Amino acid sequence: MTAVHADPGARHESAGLAAHAGLSPRHLQRRFTTELGIPPAAYVERVRVEAAQRALETRPEDVPEPALVDQSAPSPA
């Protein structure tokens, strides 16, 4: 989990996370789900979303302008 928090945007695949933990991918899946209630991929996604939310809250100037446009609003004619 430390690796995921240290670099949320990195490629965190089950095999790599399992190797880092010294477990087989299947055993990591079982242990992760038992301990945290969600599979590793869902955890990685959650960490990424939370990191993005923090970035938006603390550094909105770093977000490209198109990402801030309300896509649901009608476009000007």
C-alpha positions as CSV (number, residue, x, y, z in Angstrom):
1,M,0.0,0.0,0.0
2,T,2.9,2.3,0.6
3,A,4.0,2.1,-3.0
4,V,0.5,3.1,-4.2
5,H,0.3,6.1,-1.9
6,A,3.9,7.2,-2.8
7,D,3.0,7.3,-6.5
8,P,-0.7,7.0,-7.2
9,G,-0.2,7.6,-10.9
10,A,2.3,4.8,-11.4
11,R,1.3,1.5,-13.0
12,H,0.2,-0.7,-10.1
13,E,-0.6,-4.1,-11.4
14,S,-1.6,-7.1,-9.2
15,A,1.6,-9.0,-10.1
16,G,3.9,-6.1,-9.1
17,L,2.0,-5.4,-5.9
18,A,2.0,-9.1,-5.0
19,A,5.8,-9.4,-5.7
20,H,6.4,-6.3,-3.6
21,A,4.4,-7.9,-0.7
22,G,6.1,-11.3,-1.2
23,L,2.8,-13.0,-2.1
24,S,1.2,-14.6,-5.1
25,P,-1.2,-12.4,-7.0
26,R,-4.1,-14.7,-5.9
27,H,-3.1,-14.6,-2.3
28,L,-2.7,-10.8,-2.4
29,Q,-6.2,-10.6,-3.8
30,R,-7.7,-12.7,-1.0
31,R,-5.8,-11.0,1.8
32,F,-6.5,-7.5,0.4
33,T,-10.2,-8.2,0.1
34,T,-10.4,-9.8,3.5
35,E,-8.5,-7.0,5.3
36,L,-9.8,-4.0,3.4
37,G,-13.1,-5.2,1.9
38,I,-12.1,-4.3,-1.6
39,P,-9.8,-5.8,-4.2
40,P,-6.4,-4.3,-5.0
41,A,-7.5,-2.6,-8.2
42,A,-10.4,-0.9,-6.5
43,Y,-8.0,0.3,-3.7
44,V,-5.6,1.7,-6.3
45,E,-8.4,3.5,-8.0
46,R,-9.6,4.9,-4.7
47,V,-6.2,6.2,-3.9
48,R,-5.9,7.9,-7.3
49,V,-9.3,9.6,-7.0
50,E,-8.4,10.8,-3.5
51,A,-5.1,12.2,-4.8
52,A,-6.8,13.9,-7.7
53,Q,-9.4,15.5,-5.3
54,R,-6.6,16.8,-3.0
55,A,-4.8,18.3,-6.0
56,L,-8.0,20.0,-7.1
57,E,-8.6,21.4,-3.7
58,T,-5.1,22.5,-3.0
59,R,-3.6,23.4,-6.4
60,P,-6.4,24.2,-8.9
61,E,-4.0,26.3,-10.9
62,D,-2.2,23.0,-11.9
63,V,-5.3,21.6,-13.5
64,P,-5.6,22.2,-17.3
65,E,-8.4,24.5,-18.1
66,P,-10.4,22.0,-20.3
67,A,-10.6,19.8,-17.2
68,L,-12.4,22.6,-15.3
69,V,-15.1,23.2,-18.0
70,D,-18.5,22.0,-17.1
71,Q,-19.2,19.3,-19.7
72,S,-22.9,19.3,-18.9
73,A,-23.4,22.9,-19.7
74,P,-24.7,23.8,-23.2
75,S,-22.0,25.0,-25.6
76,P,-22.3,28.6,-26.8
77,A,-24.0,28.9,-30.2
